[in-house]
């Protein structure tokens, strides 16, 4: 699942000292976790992808608003 891949890449980023990747992956991991809490169940891979898409859109909108 996507959540497992994010967790694995987060561990690698922590070991590698990549602060930007660590921050980004933590954000995604927390967003997925919050979605699971809201739905009170483990979400599907499609729902995980939807969470990632929403997070991406929020960041893109923030960049546009900043410009």
DAPE-V177270 format. One record per backbone hydrogen bond with DSSP energy under -0.5 kcal/mol. NH is the residue of the N-H (numbers start at 1). CO is the residue of the C=O. If there is no record, write none. Layout:
((NH CO) (NH CO))
This chain:
((5 1) (6 2) (7 3) (8 4) (9 5) (10 6) (11 7) (12 8) (13 9) (14 10) (15 11) (16 12) (17 13) (17 14) (18 13) (19 17) (22 18) (23 19) (24 20) (25 21) (26 22) (27 23) (28 24) (29 25) (30 26) (31 27) (32 28) (33 29) (34 30) (35 31) (36 32) (37 33) (38 34) (39 35) (40 36) (41 36) (48 44) (49 45) (50 46) (51 47) (52 48) (53 49) (54 50) (55 51) (56 52) (57 53) (58 54) (59 55) (60 56) (61 57) (62 58) (63 59) (64 60) (65 61) (66 62) (67 63))
